[in-house]
Amino acid sequence: MSFPEISRLELPILQELKATGGSDQLRYLYDRVARCFPQLTALDLNERAENGRLRWHRLVQRAGRELEIRGELRREKSCWTLTPRALRRIEAEAMQVEFGQSPVERTTKTLSHKEAQGMLVEIGLMLGKHAEAEFERYDVVWRDSVTAPRLSHVFEVQISGSVDSALTRLKHAYDAQRSRPFLVIADERDKRFAKKRLTGSFHEIWEVITVIGAGELQRLYESLKTQETLLAKIAARN
């Protein structure tokens, strides 16, 4: 298949860097940016040019060079760092959608991406599911057992970054296996934005997806932890 144009890689790179505090090693960005394009297969990502280098890596590097030229990225050896100009671009992209209501004040500490993943894995285990993080290109998946081929539940955690890329991955999981899709977002403001996208470009999964706020996830996790022993007995298989 054809790879996305260089210009389409730029915003996902910036958003993924912002999700990790504004800076990260290039070797981690290759896979994280690839997750924004679920149409890319493992074969695509392992395709090599005539010089033996991975084509996907070369595309990401070229996009990084363009961002550096525009002053939105600093590349120091293998570490990429956002500039103030990049942060303004990310904010401007987010402001393109009119929310229509005042943002809801966050009353609880926002979970990190890894914290939310860990909670989803633990919740799945407490409910008797086989749960794991970073499965293929999905943040968290549940299966009925370790040998079950079907992903019964697929979770994408989008505390920051591109909601569209997360929804694209969830739609792919639903189309492929009719997995139940779940989107975890930071707060109610993001929840309203996600619902706007679901009634538009992603209307096919509008009726099956569940959108969860980070605060809701944390409260669910804490509530279930108090009954973990009982849940283990209920979920136990004979």
Helices and strands as residue ranges (DSSP letters): H 6-19, E 23-25, H 26-34, H 42-45, H 55-69, E 73-76, E 79-82, H 84-94, H 113-126, E 130-135, E 138-143, E 153-158, H 163-177, E 180-185, H 188-198, G 203-205, E 210-213, H 214-225, H 228-235
